[in-house]
Amino acid sequence: MQNVFLADDDADDREFFEVALKEVGVATALTLAKDGAELMNTLNEVVSVPPPPHIIFLDLNMPLKNGIECLQEIRETPRFKNIPVAIFSTTANETVIEKTYEMGANCYICKPNSHKSLINTIEAVLALNMWKTNMQLPKEQYVLTVK
């Protein structure tokens, strides 16, 4: 079973993700956070009592602590630094995408707008098994596009 974390301040997006994840053909346990501060608090609690998440889907535009701040903290904290992070955002700004790549996110996903695309995207990310290698996708494949 893969432990999946999602940090997203939009309740509809969290529900959309949760429903899609249930339809993915991989056994998963989902932990939700409504903002970056809650994500980091949850990580501090969970990582000290294994297992840590296999992957974090991280929205960028959140209150209290945004996704960039969370990514920085995750990569600078020895207990968290090897947890794969998939940026999961509506932001398609090239500068932001480049910054998250340089900060060590594993891949970047522009939020799909259809249920089927979201299922396919989650399946594709989980199939990469980034938690085994903490692999960052090559720059030319970093923005993951799945139909």
Buried (B, 14 or more C-beta within 10 A) or exposed (E): EBBBBBBBBBEEBBEBBEEBBEEBEEEBEBBBBBBBBBBBEBBEEBBEEEEBBBBBBBBBBBEEBBBBBBBBBBBEBEEBEEBBBBBBBEBEEEEBBEBBBEBBBBBBBBBBEEEEBBBBBBBBBBEBEBBEEEEBBEEEEBBBEBE
